[in-house]
Amino acid sequence: MRLGRQRPRCSLSLLKKLRRKAQRLLSTTIRRKLPVGSRPTCGHSLSVYRWNVVFSKTFFNLLMVAIAILLWAGVILFQQRTRTIEGTWVDLFESSSFFENQTIQEACSPKFWSAPWFAYYPDENTKVGRMVRANRNAGSFMSEYGPYPVAAYSVRFVGRRRVSELLGLAPLIGVGYGHLSAHGSQFEVDRLISIKPIAKVRCDVR
């Protein structure tokens, strides 16, 4: 007797498990490929199951990307909240850098140039403005570019830290802060609480 080509079949329990999983995760269009009442072959069910695995992995990856973006946005918003801030302000030629919760000794290091910009511009007709102008050349700053006069202050203020977008890559395309848009973030002052000059500054960042 001539036997026809028979299609391999999965066990009934395996087919039921595969079908239940496909019905839970696949879209309505995909579920139509397995009409109710039909008895799918093993190959057909496994094919749908493989597609389901790919679909699940893709959905999971997209979900992880969305969560990462939300977390990153949350961190940025948290950093930019208005609060009381204190630290060291180093006032240098074409540079105004702020080091939150750091002393002048900690600020004067090879990492000096990566500090946030300090956006504080006191009116020269005020007491603070006159002090900043008179103190501008009080210390010395040494870098690989040569020596410069410098002034430093211990400051406390109410304000916020602004952070550039694009995961810190903004300065590379010219949309950062400060001189030549070279800083990835900056501190903004809403209300100055206190400012005290730091005497005899000797800052070497080489």
N, CA and C of each residue as an Amber inpcrd file, in Angstrom:
protein
   618
   0.8500000  -1.1790000   0.0000000   0.0000000   0.0000000   0.0000000
   0.8940000   1.2420000   0.0000000   0.5840000   2.1930000  -0.8500000
   1.3940000   3.4110000  -0.9540000   0.9660000   4.4130000   0.1240000
   1.9420000   4.7770000   0.8900000   1.6400000   5.6980000   1.9820000
   1.8370000   7.1400000   1.5190000   0.9110000   7.9670000   1.8620000
   1.0640000   9.3980000   1.5550000   2.0300000  10.0450000   2.5180000
   2.4690000  11.1890000   2.1750000   3.4260000  11.9290000   3.0240000
   2.6990000  12.4520000   4.2520000   3.1240000  11.9820000   5.3940000
   2.4630000  12.3800000   6.6190000   3.2060000  13.5380000   7.2650000
   2.4460000  14.4460000   7.8650000   3.0390000  15.5920000   8.5350000
   3.2760000  15.2500000   9.9950000   4.4390000  15.5810000  10.5370000
   4.7110000  15.2880000  11.9430000   3.8060000  16.1230000  12.8340000
   3.3730000  15.5240000  13.9280000   2.4910000  16.2140000  14.8410000
   3.0750000  16.2180000  16.2410000   2.8550000  17.3350000  16.9340000
   3.3210000  17.4340000  18.3030000   2.3440000  16.6960000  19.2090000
   2.7530000  16.4340000  20.4000000   1.8350000  15.8650000  21.3670000
   0.7360000  16.8680000  21.6530000  -0.4230000  16.3860000  22.0590000
  -1.5690000  17.2520000  22.2820000  -1.2730000  18.2820000  23.3700000
  -0.5590000  17.8710000  24.4070000  -0.2620000  18.8040000  25.5050000
   0.6510000  19.9230000  25.0400000   1.6470000  19.6170000  24.2000000
   2.5600000  20.6360000  23.6970000   1.8280000  21.6360000  22.8180000
   0.9330000  21.1160000  21.9600000   0.1790000  22.0060000  21.0780000
  -0.7010000  22.9470000  21.8890000  -1.2990000  22.4480000  22.9520000
  -2.1560000  23.2960000  23.7710000  -1.3640000  24.3950000  24.4470000
  -0.1570000  24.0500000  24.9440000   0.6860000  25.0490000  25.6010000
   1.1340000  26.1320000  24.6260000   1.5440000  25.6860000  23.4260000
   1.9900000  26.6510000  22.4180000   0.8610000  27.5610000  21.9860000
  -0.3230000  26.9750000  21.8320000  -1.4510000  27.7620000  21.3690000
  -1.8820000  28.7830000  22.4200000  -1.8710000  28.3750000  23.6820000
  -2.2460000  29.3060000  24.7420000  -1.2670000  30.4710000  24.8280000
   0.0290000  30.1720000  24.6740000   1.0460000  31.2290000  24.7220000
   0.9190000  32.1730000  23.5420000   0.6440000  31.6110000  22.3670000
   0.4830000  32.4570000  21.1770000  -0.7290000  33.3540000  21.3100000
  -1.8260000  32.8270000  21.8660000  -3.0410000  33.6170000  22.0070000
  -2.8730000  34.7400000  23.0150000  -1.9990000  34.5580000  23.9810000
  -1.7910000  35.6060000  24.9670000  -0.9580000  36.7570000  24.4320000
   0.0370000  36.4680000  23.6110000   1.0130000  37.4790000  23.2430000
   0.9210000  37.9830000  21.8080000   0.3430000  37.1920000  20.9160000
   0.2860000  37.6210000  19.5250000  -0.8980000  38.5350000  19.2680000
  -0.7940000  39.3090000  18.2260000  -1.8720000  40.2130000  17.8510000
  -3.0210000  39.4280000  17.2340000  -4.1480000  40.1170000  17.0210000
  -5.3160000  39.4620000  16.4490000  -5.0270000  38.9060000  15.0650000
  -4.2100000  39.6150000  14.3080000  -3.8720000  39.1440000  12.9580000
  -3.1250000  37.8280000  12.9870000  -2.1810000  37.7110000  13.9230000
  -1.4110000  36.4850000  14.0130000  -2.2850000  35.3420000  14.5190000
  -3.1910000  35.6380000  15.4600000  -4.0400000  34.5700000  15.9990000
  -4.9510000  33.9690000  14.9360000  -5.2800000  34.7420000  13.8950000
  -6.1380000  34.2070000  12.8380000  -5.4710000  33.0890000  12.0520000
  -4.1500000  33.0110000  12.1530000  -3.4490000  31.9360000  11.4580000
  -3.7180000  30.5820000  12.0970000  -4.2230000  30.6040000  13.3190000
  -4.5790000  29.3680000  14.0040000  -6.0700000  29.4210000  14.3310000
  -6.9270000  29.1920000  13.3770000  -8.3650000  29.3190000  13.6140000
  -8.8480000  28.3370000  14.6770000  -9.8570000  28.7930000  15.4120000
 -10.4370000  27.9660000  16.4530000 -11.0200000  26.6910000  15.8440000
 -10.7480000  25.5630000  16.4640000 -11.2670000  24.2860000  15.9780000
 -10.3110000  23.5450000  15.0860000  -9.2590000  24.2170000  14.6090000
  -8.3000000  23.5330000  13.7500000  -7.2970000  22.7820000  14.5980000
  -6.6250000  21.8430000  13.9890000  -5.6000000  21.0660000  14.6740000
  -4.2730000  21.3290000  13.9850000  -3.5280000  22.3400000  14.4560000
  -2.3090000  22.7510000  13.7620000  -1.2310000  21.6890000  13.8440000
  -0.3910000  21.6940000  12.8460000   0.7370000  20.7690000  12.8360000
   1.8120000  21.2850000  13.7650000   2.7510000  20.3940000  14.0800000
   3.8620000  20.7740000  14.9550000   4.6800000  21.8910000  14.3290000
   4.9620000  21.7710000  13.0230000   5.7730000  22.7740000  12.3440000
   5.1060000  24.1330000  12.3500000   3.7910000  24.1440000  12.1140000
   3.0460000  25.3990000  12.0930000   3.0770000  26.0690000  13.4630000
   2.8230000  25.3200000  14.5140000   2.7960000  25.8720000  15.8610000
   4.1750000  26.3680000  16.2890000   5.2140000  25.6040000  15.9820000
   6.5590000  26.0130000  16.3390000   6.9710000  27.2790000  15.5980000
   6.5070000  27.4020000  14.3460000   6.8130000  28.6030000  13.5680000
   6.1930000  29.8360000  14.2090000   4.9330000  29.7090000  14.6040000
   4.2600000  30.8180000  15.2740000   4.9210000  31.1080000  16.6080000
   5.3310000  30.0730000  17.2950000   5.9910000  30.2510000  18.5880000
   7.3120000  31.0080000  18.4370000   8.0820000  30.6800000  17.3740000
   9.3410000  31.3890000  17.1440000   9.0850000  32.8700000  16.8800000
   8.0490000  33.1450000  16.0730000   7.7180000  34.5480000  15.8060000
   7.3370000  35.2470000  17.1050000   6.6390000  34.5340000  17.9520000
   6.2240000  35.0900000  19.2290000   7.4340000  35.4380000  20.0970000
   8.4590000  34.5970000  20.0690000   9.6730000  34.8650000  20.8320000
  10.3440000  36.1430000  20.3320000  10.4310000  36.2970000  18.9960000
  11.0330000  37.4970000  18.4110000  10.2320000  38.7430000  18.8010000
   8.8990000  38.6020000  18.7140000   8.0220000  39.7240000  19.0750000
   8.2180000  40.1110000  20.5390000   8.3100000  39.1220000  21.4070000
   8.4610000  39.3780000  22.8380000   9.7920000  40.0740000  23.1230000
  10.8780000  39.6130000  22.4830000  12.1900000  40.2210000  22.7060000
  12.2110000  41.6670000  22.2200000  11.6010000  41.9070000  21.0600000
  11.5640000  43.2640000  20.5210000  10.7860000  44.1900000  21.4500000
   9.6310000  43.7080000  21.9090000   8.8150000  44.5070000  22.8290000
   9.5680000  44.7840000  24.1230000  10.2730000  43.7930000  24.6410000
  11.0340000  43.9510000  25.8820000  12.1520000  44.9790000  25.6980000
  12.8770000  44.9130000  24.5640000  13.9630000  45.8660000  24.3040000
  13.4400000  47.2930000  24.2030000  12.3080000  47.4660000  23.4990000
  11.7160000  48.7970000  23.3830000  11.2660000  49.3170000  24.7440000
  10.7330000  48.4210000  25.5630000  10.3040000  48.8120000  26.9050000
  11.4910000  49.2570000  27.7510000  12.6180000  48.5410000  27.6480000
  13.8050000  48.9130000  28.4030000  14.3520000  50.2710000  27.9540000
  14.3090000  50.5330000  26.6410000  14.7650000  51.8320000  26.1370000
  13.8790000  52.9520000  26.6690000  12.5680000  52.7250000  26.6630000
  11.6330000  53.7360000  27.1720000  11.8650000  54.0080000  28.6530000
  12.1000000  52.9560000  29.4300000  12.3570000  53.1220000  30.8630000
  13.6520000  53.8900000  31.0900000  14.6940000  53.5750000  30.2940000
  15.9750000  54.2740000  30.4260000  15.8170000  55.7650000  30.1230000
  15.0370000  56.1000000  29.0920000  14.8220000  57.5070000  28.7390000
  14.0840000  58.2330000  29.8570000  13.0720000  57.5850000  30.4330000
  12.3210000  58.2000000  31.5220000  13.1910000  58.4130000  32.7540000
  14.0450000  57.4280000  33.0690000  14.9380000  57.5740000  34.2080000
  15.9340000  58.7060000  33.9880000  16.4810000  58.7830000  32.7700000
  17.4340000  59.8450000  32.4480000  16.7650000  61.2130000  32.5680000
  15.5360000  61.3300000  32.0440000  14.8130000  62.5990000  32.1460000
  14.5240000  62.9490000  33.6020000  14.2090000  61.9400000  34.4110000
  13.9580000  62.1780000  35.8270000  15.1830000  62.6830000  36.5610000
  16.3450000  62.1150000  36.2390000  17.5950000  62.5680000  36.8610000
  17.8860000  64.0150000  36.4820000  17.6850000  64.3530000  35.2030000
  17.9260000  65.7260000  34.7450000  17.0130000  66.7050000  35.4760000
  15.7300000  66.3630000  35.5770000  14.7830000  67.2440000  36.2560000
  15.1290000  67.3850000  37.7370000  15.5800000  66.2920000  38.3450000
  15.9510000  66.3470000  39.7630000  17.1450000  67.2630000  39.9670000
  18.1350000  67.1910000  39.0850000  19.3090000  68.0480000  39.1980000
  18.9490000  69.5160000  39.0060000  17.9300000  69.8000000  38.2170000
  17.5940000  71.1770000  37.8790000  16.5920000  71.8000000  38.8460000
  16.2760000  71.1110000  39.9340000  15.3420000  71.6740000  40.8980000
  15.9770000  72.8700000  41.6180000  15.1610000  73.8010000  42.0710000
  15.6440000  74.9440000  42.8350000  15.9520000  74.5010000  44.2600000
  17.1570000  74.8890000  44.7440000  17.5940000  74.4570000  46.0770000
  18.6810000  75.3930000  46.5840000  19.1020000  75.1870000  47.8310000
  20.2180000  75.9400000  48.3970000  21.5200000  75.2070000  48.0730000
  22.4690000  75.9250000  47.4790000  23.7110000  75.3280000  46.9880000
  24.8900000  76.0850000  47.5740000  25.9520000  75.3700000  47.8790000
  27.1730000  76.0170000  48.3430000  28.3900000  75.3240000  47.7610000
  29.4740000  76.0860000  47.6610000  30.6900000  75.5270000  47.0860000
  31.6960000  76.6260000  46.7990000  32.5920000  76.3720000  45.8510000
  33.6770000  77.2930000  45.5170000  33.5040000  77.8320000  44.1040000
  33.5380000  79.1260000  43.9800000  33.4860000  79.7910000  42.6780000
  34.8890000  80.2840000  42.3340000  35.4000000  79.8580000  41.1790000
  36.7140000  80.3010000  40.6960000  36.4900000  81.2300000  39.5110000
  36.8640000  82.4880000  39.6820000  36.6790000  83.5360000  38.6700000
  37.9970000  83.7550000  37.9460000  38.0370000  83.3560000  36.6690000
  39.2690000  83.3730000  35.8850000  39.0000000  84.0460000  34.5450000
  40.0360000  84.4820000  33.8650000  39.8970000  85.0920000  32.5430000
  39.1660000  84.1250000  31.6030000  38.0360000  84.5800000  31.0660000
  37.1970000  83.7960000  30.1600000  36.7270000  82.4720000  30.7830000
  36.6550000  82.4660000  32.0890000  36.2060000  81.2520000  32.7790000
  35.5400000  81.6280000  34.0950000  34.4440000  80.9640000  34.3880000
  33.7400000  81.1520000  35.6570000  33.2240000  79.7790000  36.0650000
  33.9790000  79.1000000  36.9190000  33.6930000  77.7000000  37.2380000
  33.1880000  77.5600000  38.6680000  32.2780000  76.5900000  38.8570000
  31.7340000  76.3560000  40.1950000  31.9170000  74.8940000  40.5750000
  32.3360000  74.7010000  41.8430000  32.6010000  73.3610000  42.3680000
  31.7280000  73.1550000  43.5970000  30.6280000  72.4590000  43.3990000
  29.6610000  72.2670000  44.4810000  30.2490000  71.3940000  45.5900000
  30.1150000  71.8840000  46.8220000  30.5670000  71.1540000  48.0120000
  32.0520000  70.7890000  47.9470000  32.8580000  71.6500000  47.3020000
  34.2970000  71.4030000  47.2210000  35.0700000  72.6300000  47.6880000
  36.2580000  72.3820000  48.2100000  37.1480000  73.4700000  48.6230000
  37.9890000  73.9130000  47.4260000  38.7410000  75.0000000  47.6230000
  39.6010000  75.4760000  46.5440000  40.7030000  74.4620000  46.2490000
  41.1560000  73.7480000  47.2790000  42.1850000  72.7220000  47.0600000
  41.6550000  71.5850000  46.1970000  40.3910000  71.2070000  46.3980000
  39.7870000  70.1420000  45.5840000  39.5010000  70.6350000  44.1710000
  39.1730000  71.9090000  44.0490000  38.8500000  72.4540000  42.7270000
  40.0780000  72.5470000  41.8320000  41.2340000  72.8670000  42.4330000
  42.4630000  73.0430000  41.6480000  43.0960000  71.6890000  41.3580000
  42.5770000  71.0310000  40.3610000  43.0670000  69.7140000  39.9660000
  43.0020000  69.6080000  38.4430000  43.5650000  68.5540000  37.8480000
  43.4890000  68.3990000  36.3870000  42.0570000  68.3260000  35.8510000
  41.0610000  68.0810000  36.7150000  39.6640000  68.0300000  36.2820000
  39.0030000  69.4100000  36.3020000  39.8050000  70.4430000  36.5050000
  39.2620000  71.8000000  36.6360000  38.3930000  72.1940000  35.4430000
  38.8330000  71.8650000  34.2520000  38.1600000  72.3510000  33.0370000
  36.8280000  71.6690000  32.7730000  36.5210000  70.6040000  33.4740000
  35.2310000  69.9200000  33.2680000  34.1530000  70.4140000  34.2340000
  34.4710000  71.4250000  35.0410000  33.5060000  71.9350000  36.0220000
  32.3690000  72.6950000  35.3350000  31.2010000  72.7730000  35.9610000
  30.0890000  73.5550000  35.4080000  30.4020000  75.0550000  35.3870000
  29.7640000  75.7490000  34.4740000  29.8780000  77.1960000  34.3910000
  29.0790000  77.8240000  35.5290000  29.5900000  78.9420000  36.0800000
  28.8810000  79.6580000  37.1450000  28.3210000  80.9480000  36.5680000
  27.0180000  80.9860000  36.3460000  26.3670000  82.1260000  35.6970000
  25.9620000  83.1570000  36.7540000  26.9470000  83.8800000  37.2240000
  26.6930000  84.9190000  38.2260000  27.4080000  86.1890000  37.7970000
  26.6360000  87.2590000  37.6110000  27.1940000  88.5000000  37.0940000
  26.6980000  89.6660000  37.9630000  27.3740000  89.9190000  39.0900000
  26.8990000  90.9840000  39.9870000  27.0770000  92.3690000  39.3750000
  26.1320000  93.2140000  39.6670000  26.2060000  94.6010000  39.2100000
  27.4160000  95.2740000  39.8600000  28.2580000  95.9050000  39.0450000
  29.4850000  96.5230000  39.5630000  29.2040000  97.7050000  40.4760000
  27.9690000  98.2050000  40.4740000  27.6270000  99.3240000  41.3520000
  27.1450000  98.8620000  42.7230000  27.0750000  97.5480000  42.9230000
  26.6690000  97.0160000  44.2190000  27.9000000  96.6760000  45.0510000
  27.6810000  96.3900000  46.3340000  28.7860000  96.0520000  47.2290000
  29.4950000  94.7880000  46.7590000  28.7260000  93.7710000  46.3900000
  29.3170000  92.5170000  45.9110000  30.0620000  92.7400000  44.6040000
  29.4900000  93.5200000  43.7110000  30.1290000  93.7990000  42.4310000
  31.4650000  94.4980000  42.5870000  31.5200000  95.4840000  43.5040000
  32.7780000  96.2030000  43.7420000  33.8230000  95.2770000  44.3610000
  33.3830000  94.3700000  45.2390000  34.3300000  93.4450000  45.8550000
  34.9070000  92.4870000  44.8130000  34.0490000  91.9710000  43.9280000
  34.5050000  91.0390000  42.8920000  35.4860000  91.7290000  41.9460000
  35.1920000  92.9740000  41.5920000  36.0930000  93.7090000  40.6950000
  37.4450000  93.9730000  41.3540000  37.4510000  94.3360000  42.6330000
  38.6930000  94.6240000  43.3360000  39.5170000  93.3700000  43.6110000
  38.8600000  92.2460000  43.6840000  39.5370000  91.0000000  44.0600000
  39.9530000  90.1610000  42.8490000  39.7290000  90.6740000  41.6480000
  39.8720000  89.8700000  40.4310000  41.2750000  89.3260000  40.2340000
  42.3070000  90.0240000  40.6550000  43.6930000  89.5970000  40.4430000
  44.3820000  89.2010000  41.7440000  43.6110000  88.7100000  42.6950000
  44.1600000  88.4550000  44.0320000  45.0140000  87.2000000  44.1020000
  44.8190000  86.2270000  43.2220000  45.5560000  84.9790000  43.2910000
  46.2300000  84.6420000  41.9770000  46.8760000  83.4890000  41.9400000
  47.5620000  83.0530000  40.7260000  47.0400000  81.6850000  40.2940000
  46.9410000  81.5480000  38.9910000  46.4180000  80.3100000  38.3920000
  47.4460000  79.8010000  37.3880000  47.8240000  78.5360000  37.4830000
  48.8220000  77.9660000  36.5950000  48.2350000  76.7590000  35.8640000
  48.3470000  76.8030000  34.5340000  47.8760000  75.6940000  33.7110000
  48.8840000  75.4350000  32.6030000  48.5900000  74.4620000  31.7430000
  49.4980000  74.1780000  30.6290000  49.5410000  75.3160000  29.6210000
  48.5690000  76.2690000  29.7340000  48.5330000  77.4090000  28.8250000
  49.3020000  78.6080000  29.3710000  49.7830000  78.4940000  30.6250000
  50.5320000  79.5820000  31.2150000  49.8830000  80.1040000  32.4850000
  50.4780000  81.1510000  33.0990000  49.9360000  81.7210000  34.3370000
  48.8700000  82.7880000  34.0570000  47.9020000  82.8790000  34.9610000
  46.8470000  83.8870000  34.8620000  46.4820000  84.3620000  36.2600000
  45.9850000  85.5860000  36.3770000  45.4310000  86.0280000  37.6660000
  44.0790000  85.3360000  37.9050000  43.7480000  85.1300000  39.1550000
  42.5240000  84.4070000  39.4780000  41.9740000  84.9030000  40.8110000
  40.6940000  84.7120000  41.0190000  40.0520000  84.9870000  42.3040000
  39.1130000  83.8300000  42.6110000  38.9460000  83.5420000  43.8920000
  38.0740000  82.4380000  44.2910000  37.2360000  82.8640000  45.4870000
  36.0230000  82.2880000  45.5740000  35.0880000  82.6680000  46.6250000
  34.3570000  81.4390000  47.1500000  34.0900000  81.4640000  48.4480000
  33.1600000  80.4970000  49.0310000  31.7790000  81.1310000  48.9700000
  30.8720000  80.4830000  48.2590000  29.5510000  81.0840000  48.0490000
  28.4460000  80.1310000  48.4760000  27.3250000  80.7250000  48.8230000
  26.0990000  79.9850000  49.1620000  24.9400000  80.7560000  48.5610000
  24.0870000  80.0580000  47.8510000  23.0120000  80.7470000  47.1350000
  21.8180000  79.8200000  46.9180000  20.7190000  80.4270000  46.5410000
  19.5310000  79.6820000  46.1280000  19.4920000  79.7170000  44.6010000
  19.4450000  78.5610000  43.9980000  19.4460000  78.4970000  42.5340000
  19.2850000  77.0770000  42.0550000  19.8500000  76.8190000  40.8940000
  19.6860000  75.5000000  40.2920000  20.8660000  75.2030000  39.3690000
  20.9660000  73.9550000  39.0040000  21.9700000  73.5430000  38.0260000
  21.2680000  73.1700000  36.7370000  21.6110000  73.8450000  35.6590000
  21.0750000  73.5290000  34.3420000  21.9910000  72.5150000  33.6550000
  21.4000000  71.5010000  33.0580000  22.1710000  70.4480000  32.4070000
  21.8180000  70.4080000  30.9310000  22.8280000  70.3800000  30.0820000
  22.5920000  70.3010000  28.6430000  21.9580000  68.9660000  28.2770000
  21.2040000  68.9700000  27.1940000  20.5730000  67.7620000  26.7070000
  21.5920000  66.8720000  25.9850000  21.1020000  65.8160000  25.3740000
  21.9010000  64.9110000  24.5490000  22.9750000  64.1800000  25.3500000
  22.6260000  63.8140000  26.6080000  23.5120000  62.9830000  27.4290000
  24.9050000  63.5850000  27.5910000  24.9560000  64.8990000  27.7420000
  26.2400000  65.5450000  27.9560000  27.0370000  65.7990000  26.6950000
  26.4840000  65.4920000  25.5350000  27.2110000  65.6980000  24.2790000
  26.9530000  67.0710000  23.6800000  26.1080000  67.8730000  24.3430000
  25.7360000  69.1720000  23.7860000  26.9260000  70.0790000  23.5010000
  27.9460000  70.1620000  24.3860000  29.0730000  71.0500000  24.0810000
  29.8030000  70.6920000  22.7920000  29.7470000  69.4290000  22.3950000
  30.4380000  69.0210000  21.1740000  29.8000000  69.6150000  19.9220000
  28.5160000  69.9810000  20.0340000  27.8380000  70.5680000  18.8670000
  27.4970000  72.0410000  19.1120000  28.1250000  72.6160000  20.1400000
  28.0030000  74.0560000  20.3480000  26.7180000  74.5290000  20.9810000
  26.0610000  73.7200000  21.8130000  24.8310000  74.1670000  22.4660000
  24.9670000  74.0300000  23.9880000  26.2070000  74.1680000  24.5030000
  26.4260000  74.0760000  25.9320000  26.2920000  75.4400000  26.5890000
  27.0210000  75.6310000  27.6980000  26.9330000  76.8660000  28.4640000
  28.3020000  77.5230000  28.5670000  28.2840000  78.7920000  28.9340000
  29.5170000  79.5020000  29.2210000  30.3090000  79.9150000  27.9960000
  31.5880000  80.2130000  28.2150000  32.4690000  80.6940000  27.1540000
  32.5940000  79.6460000  26.0420000  32.2860000  80.0600000  24.8290000
  32.3190000  79.1910000  23.6460000  31.3930000  77.9700000  23.7840000
  30.4040000  78.0690000  24.6620000  29.4430000  76.9670000  24.8870000
  30.1620000  75.6630000  25.2140000  31.2510000  75.7660000  25.9670000
  32.1140000  74.6090000  26.2010000  31.7540000  73.8140000  27.4530000
  30.7620000  74.2760000  28.2190000  30.4110000  73.6000000  29.4570000
  29.0840000  72.8510000  29.3100000  29.0590000  71.6410000  29.8290000
  27.8480000  70.8220000  29.7110000  26.7540000  71.1870000  30.6820000
  27.0550000  72.0010000  31.6950000  26.0380000  72.4300000  32.6610000
  26.4580000  73.7590000  33.2600000  25.5210000  74.4120000  33.9330000
  25.8480000  75.6680000  34.6010000  24.9670000  75.8390000  35.8340000
  25.4970000  76.5850000  36.7870000  24.7380000  76.9330000  37.9850000
  24.1830000  78.3400000  37.8130000  22.9020000  78.5000000  38.1390000
  22.2380000  79.7950000  38.0430000  21.8490000  80.2660000  39.4370000
  22.0560000  81.5520000  39.6950000  21.8040000  82.1250000  41.0080000
  20.4920000  82.9110000  40.9910000  19.5480000  82.4890000  41.8310000
  18.3210000  83.2630000  42.0290000  18.4980000  84.2830000  43.1490000
  19.1610000  83.8550000  44.2210000  19.3780000  84.7510000  45.3690000
  20.6810000  84.3740000  46.0560000  21.5930000  85.3420000  46.1300000
  22.8700000  85.1060000  46.8010000  22.6750000  85.2040000  48.3090000
  23.1090000  84.1670000  49.0400000  22.9960000  84.1650000  50.4990000
  24.2680000  84.7090000  51.1330000  25.4260000  84.2290000  50.6680000
  26.6960000  84.7110000  51.2200000  27.8060000  84.5010000  50.2050000
  28.8200000  85.3620000  50.2870000  30.0080000  85.2320000  49.4390000
  31.2040000  85.7330000  50.2350000  32.2720000  84.9310000  50.2420000
  33.4630000  85.2630000  51.0120000  34.7090000  85.0030000  50.1680000
  35.5410000  86.0070000  49.9600000  36.7600000  85.7960000  49.1590000
  37.7030000  84.8070000  49.8450000  38.3730000  84.0000000  49.0320000
  39.3840000  83.0700000  49.5280000  40.7490000  83.7250000  49.3320000
  41.4740000  83.9060000  50.4270000  42.7490000  84.6470000  50.3730000
  43.8810000  83.7690000  49.8550000  44.8460000  84.4320000  49.1970000
  46.0860000  83.8010000  48.7550000  45.8520000  82.5170000  47.9420000
  45.0660000  82.6490000  46.9120000  44.7650000  81.4950000  46.0590000
  45.9850000  81.1560000  45.2060000  46.4010000  79.9090000  45.2520000
  47.4590000  79.3980000  44.3810000  46.8940000  78.1320000  43.7420000
  46.4450000  78.2590000  42.5150000  45.7190000  77.1810000  41.8530000
  46.5460000  76.6270000  40.6950000  46.9640000  75.3830000  40.8120000
  47.7760000  74.7320000  39.7730000  46.9870000  73.5160000  39.2670000
  46.5820000  73.5650000  37.9980000  45.7400000  72.4970000  37.4350000
  46.4960000  71.6550000  36.4110000  47.8030000  71.7310000  36.3940000
  48.5840000  70.9740000  35.4270000  48.6290000  69.4900000  35.7890000
